[in-house]
Amino acid sequence: YADDHAASGQAGSQAPFNLQANLCVLNPGKTMVQYDRLVNDYLEWSVTNDVEVTFVRHVPVYSHADAENPRSYDFIDFLAADYSTMGRSWDKWLGTADGQKLNEKWGQLANCNVKQGTVYFQWGDVAALSEDDDRVVTWNWCTRKEGVSPDQLMAKHQSFAAGLGDKEPGIGWYIFVPRIGAANLPGQFAHVSVYPDFEALMTGQQHLTEGGWRDRHDYYTSYADCRGESAMVETIMRRPSN
């Protein structure tokens, strides 16, 4: 998402940017059509108030849920922006009459748990990330192993990124670090990998099967304890106009 926010770093610049995550469940009797009308109202409001964001939706496909551990959300909306824009957005959302009205309607349509974090770009195809609005994303939550420093972990990530090339099936790799409201999240950070479609996702799985698992096994053994990947359909619903 970073390619849309010069203030938060062009994709490829390694500059981190702010990411808000809204983990949402529709209220009884409400529909996604109604919710998306609200989203459109919010996007218009953000333009009027000069607080535009990149707005992204994730809908789970391959999740970790099962009968005994049902999924706790229907979808996740992400708002990517620089920190100043996000701060001003919340001040106006809660401090203006039109923002308060939209906020009240939001609560009527869905129950959303709001989280804040920072995204660190690791590797990607800038053109593909900028042009592709419908893609597939995997999440893998991890926690550093005891004795592994943040610097050692970052160096490992940078080393791996340096070995990625044009033949990679994916088009982007980020590290998401939760900051606010993160006490019950399933790890200290998450690997977020972006693919143009499910075929590319499965090509990546084939690469793991054919030997790529060795690098992952080394990472799991020496650097971090990870939950394993889940996969989402990702839709870029809005890119800022400026």
C-alpha positions in Angstrom: 0.0 0.0 0.0 3.0 2.3 0.6 3.3 3.3 -3.0 0.2 5.6 -2.6 1.7 7.7 0.3 4.9 9.6 -0.6 4.9 10.9 3.0 4.9 7.4 4.4 7.4 6.0 1.9 7.4 4.9 -1.7 7.4 1.1 -2.1 11.1 0.2 -2.2 12.2 3.0 0.1 12.2 1.0 3.3 10.3 3.8 5.0 7.8 2.6 7.5 4.2 3.8 7.4 1.1 3.7 9.7 -1.6 1.1 9.3 -4.9 1.0 11.1 -6.7 -2.3 11.1 -10.5 -2.6 11.7 -11.5 -6.2 12.5 -15.2 -6.2 11.8 -18.3 -8.3 12.3 -21.6 -7.1 10.8 -24.4 -6.5 13.3 -27.5 -8.7 13.0 -29.6 -7.8 10.0 -27.0 -5.6 8.4 -25.4 -6.2 5.0 -22.2 -5.5 3.2 -24.1 -3.3 0.8 -25.1 -1.1 3.6 -21.6 -1.1 5.1 -20.0 -0.2 1.8 -22.3 2.7 1.5 -20.9 3.9 4.7 -17.4 3.3 3.5 -18.1 5.5 0.4 -19.5 8.2 2.7 -16.3 8.0 4.8 -14.1 8.2 1.7 -16.0 11.4 0.5 -15.6 12.8 4.0 -11.9 12.1 4.0 -11.4 14.1 0.8 -13.4 17.0 2.2 -11.4 17.0 5.4 -8.0 16.5 3.7 -7.3 13.2 5.5 -7.3 10.7 2.6 -6.0 7.2 3.2 -5.3 4.1 1.1 -8.4 1.9 2.0 -7.9 -1.9 1.7 -10.2 -4.8 2.5 -9.2 -8.4 3.4 -11.7 -11.2 3.4 -10.5 -14.6 4.7 -10.2 -17.6 2.4 -7.7 -20.0 4.1 -8.1 -19.2 7.8 -6.9 -20.8 11.0 -10.5 -21.1 12.2 -12.3 -24.4 12.8 -15.4 -25.7 14.6 -13.9 -25.3 18.0 -12.1 -22.0 17.2 -14.5 -19.9 15.0 -13.3 -16.8 13.3 -13.9 -13.7 15.3 -14.4 -11.3 12.3 -16.1 -11.2 8.9 -13.6 -8.9 7.2 -10.7 -6.6 8.0 -10.5 -3.0 6.6 -7.0 -1.4 6.6 -6.4 2.4 6.4 -2.8 3.2 5.4 -1.4 6.7 5.8 1.4 8.7 7.3 1.1 9.2 11.1 0.1 12.9 10.9 -2.8 12.2 8.5 -4.1 9.4 10.7 -3.9 11.6 13.8 -5.7 14.5 12.1 -8.3 12.0 10.7 -9.2 10.7 14.2 -9.4 14.3 15.6 -11.8 15.3 12.9 -13.7 12.0 13.0 -14.5 12.4 16.7 -14.4 16.2 16.9 -16.7 17.4 14.1 -20.5 17.0 13.7 -20.3 15.2 10.3 -17.5 12.9 11.6 -19.5 12.0 14.8 -22.6 11.3 12.6 -20.7 8.8 10.5 -19.1 7.3 13.6 -22.5 6.7 15.1 -23.7 5.0 11.9 -20.6 2.9 11.8 -21.4 1.5 15.2 -25.0 0.7 14.1 -23.8 -1.3 11.1 -20.8 -3.3 12.5 -18.8 -4.1 15.6 -15.2 -3.3 14.7 -12.1 -3.7 16.9 -9.6 -1.1 15.9 -5.8 -1.7 16.0 -2.8 0.4 15.0 0.6 -0.7 13.8 3.6 0.0 11.6 4.4 -1.6 8.3 8.0 -2.1 7.1 8.4 -2.7 3.4 10.9 -5.6 2.7 10.6 -6.3 -1.0 8.3 -5.8 -4.0 7.4 -5.1 -7.6 6.5 -1.4 -7.3 4.6 -1.3 -10.6 2.5 -4.4 -9.8 1.7 -3.1 -6.3 0.7 0.3 -7.8 -1.6 -1.1 -10.5 -3.1 -4.3 -9.1 -6.3 -3.7 -7.0 -7.4 -7.3 -6.7 -4.9 -9.8 -5.3 -4.2 -12.4 -2.6 -2.3 -11.8 0.7 -1.0 -14.2 3.3 -0.4 -13.5 6.9 2.0 -15.3 9.2 2.2 -14.2 12.8 5.5 -14.7 14.5 7.4 -14.0 17.8 11.1 -13.7 18.2 12.9 -16.6 19.8 14.5 -16.0 23.1 18.1 -14.8 22.6 17.4 -13.4 19.1 17.7 -9.6 19.0 15.6 -7.3 16.9 18.7 -6.3 14.9 19.5 -10.0 14.2 15.9 -10.6 13.0 16.0 -7.5 10.8 19.3 -8.5 9.3 17.8 -12.0 8.5 14.9 -10.4 6.8 17.1 -8.1 4.7 19.3 -11.0 3.7 16.3 -13.0 2.5 14.9 -10.0 0.7 18.2 -9.4 -1.1 17.9 -12.9 -2.6 14.4 -12.4 -4.1 14.2 -11.7 -7.8 12.0 -11.2 -10.8 11.0 -14.9 -10.9 9.2 -14.7 -7.5 5.5 -15.4 -7.8 4.7 -12.8 -5.2 4.7 -9.0 -5.8 5.3 -7.8 -2.3 6.5 -8.6 1.2 6.0 -6.5 4.3 6.5 -6.8 8.1 3.6 -5.6 10.2 4.4 -4.7 13.8 1.3 -4.0 16.0 1.6 -1.0 18.3 -1.7 0.0 19.9 -4.5 -2.5 21.0 -2.2 -5.4 20.3 -2.3 -7.3 23.6 -4.3 -10.3 22.3 -2.9 -10.5 18.8 -1.2 -13.9 18.0 2.4 -12.6 17.7 4.9 -9.8 18.0 4.9 -9.2 14.2 3.5 -10.6 11.0 4.9 -11.5 7.6 2.5 -10.2 5.0 3.1 -11.5 1.4 1.2 -10.2 -1.6 0.4 -12.3 -4.7 -1.4 -11.1 -7.9 -3.8 -14.1 -7.8 -4.4 -17.6 -6.4 -2.3 -19.2 -9.2 0.7 -17.2 -8.0 -0.1 -18.1 -4.4 0.0 -21.8 -5.4 3.2 -21.4 -7.4 4.7 -20.1 -4.1 3.4 -23.2 -2.3 5.0 -25.3 -5.0 8.3 -23.6 -4.5 8.1 -24.5 -0.8 7.4 -28.1 -1.7 10.3 -28.3 -4.1 12.9 -27.2 -1.5 12.0 -23.7 -0.3 10.8 -25.3 2.9 14.5 -25.5 4.0 14.8 -21.7 4.3 11.6 -21.6 6.2 12.6 -24.4 8.5 15.8 -22.6 9.3 13.9 -19.4 10.1 11.4 -21.3 12.3 14.3 -23.2 14.0 16.7 -20.3 14.7 14.8 -17.0 14.5 11.1 -17.0 15.3 8.2 -19.1 16.4 5.4 -18.7 13.8 1.8 -19.6 13.6 1.7 -20.5 9.9 0.2 -18.7 7.0 -3.5 -17.8 6.4 -4.7 -16.3 3.1 -7.0 -13.4 2.3 -8.6 -11.9 -0.8 -7.3 -8.3 -0.9 -9.2 -5.5 -2.6 -7.7 -2.0 -2.9 -10.9 0.1 -2.5 -9.3 3.5 -2.6 -6.0 5.1 -3.5 -5.6 8.8 -2.6 -6.1 11.2 -5.4 -3.1 13.4 -4.5 
